[in-house]
């Protein structure tokens, strides 16, 4: 079945560090990938939608210079949290849709980011 | 824009009983309704989905119903087991790829 792999699963780093999170679709080509942020006991908040080979579309209120997204191939998207601060600590989850059309969305296992 | 409401926020059932989670959506153009199960520290996993041309779909102990007129859809889990304990999210998607999620239901199945 459709598998989405996300790395790393856990990051702890100092304030001011930039952190890169990778999202890979292992057995399918993902023309569209999504990045979500989830606070404890809350729902998923869409941050941005990325399409292979084009710029990401950010949701209102999400700083694109803070959260850099690159979708360089049909199987890989990356999220870089630049100059991370404690308020950026959260659970970040990527997801991907196989091909085009109205297909199911499959999620990675998330990255727990803790900024000290 | 689309809004998805989910109830209840917390649900506690005895093992073997049924659990029902209900959602409503606002955008009549929505045509795809997935349900996800999220265990602690993991990403959401798709457990069942239904499209707008279908009223009901079943997969073993899990079933989903859709009432397009009322803009309601529900998840039914029968013969619940302790391993069903998790957070469940309903979602709705319209013509684009953007999926709107409900607030989630924390299900506790007591042995």
Interface residues (C-beta under 8 A of the other chain):
Chain A: X4 X6 X32 X34 X41 X42 X43 X44 X46 X49 X93 X95 X97 X102 X104 X105 X106 X107 X108 X109 X110 X112
Chain B: X31 X32 X34 X36 X41 X42 X43 X44 X45 X46 X49 X51 X89 X93 X97 X98 X99 X101 X102 X103 X104 X106
